[in-house]
């Protein structure tokens, strides 16, 4: 494989490093979506992280911008090595830095769990879920917790509520433990291993779930960066609904009377509606649109409309 490399940059600045790195990533055809959406932002992330600079370091036209700060030859070599690894391995940048940010909160991440990017995070942070909670909301379950990021954000948003993070993967839970401890929330968040709801009798006032929902055809077409993540956390069967079918069958009796399910399904709305054509749901607005995350009440689930 002919790997493009950074050109010689005598007297290079941080701004020039980022621009050259962005061009390199673009030329290599890497895919984004694990914390950044474009080559420039990812190049800036990699350069700043490699050089030990804060990720919010200004690199534009701001008065305090560091874009004209000179880079040493040693720094050039370090950055070049990192860009080469990003291109040759096709691993998400977050696996190389072992850190991802969600709603401004840093999380440890490695190949044992998917890179945190759930849209549910913004709904927790902006208060969109709050109208569905009450003073009787005491127990929240983050099902398919992965690296524990949603459990941590929920504990931060609702300090009087007990949070449980659950996952079938012991490896993912080990990563979640690192994040729970990192944020000093071990006394607020319980972590449990469970195959779906098997070890989680509840009752739950709120369940948030970013499950495996990618349909089989889409799984085959995923870029290498997504295939570097655990398939267990992504693959949802032929139509992406395998885990969700089981969840919606089993959950009604494990929710409180006023309980709700907040469910992320990504780009699978058509498959969801085909699988559950008569189930009343609320679609919530997110930065990715109003067809990615939905809310279902206990009453709707108990009605059993379209569940099979």
Secondary structure, DSSP 4 states (H G I P E B T S, - for coil): -----PPP-TT-BHHHHHHHHHHHHHHHT----SS-SSHHHHHHHHHHHHTT--TT---SSSTT--TT-B--HHHHHHHHHHHHHHHHH---HHHHHTEEEETTEEEE--TTSPPP--THHHHHHTTTTGGG--TT--EEEEET-TTSHHHHHHHHH-TTSEEEEEES-HHHHHHHHHHHHHTT-TTTEEEEE-STTTT----EEEEEEE---B-HHHHHH--HHHHTS-GGGTB--TTS-HHHHHHHHHHGGGEEEEEEEEEE-TT-HHHHHHHSTT---EEEEETTEEEEEEEEEHHHHHHTTT--
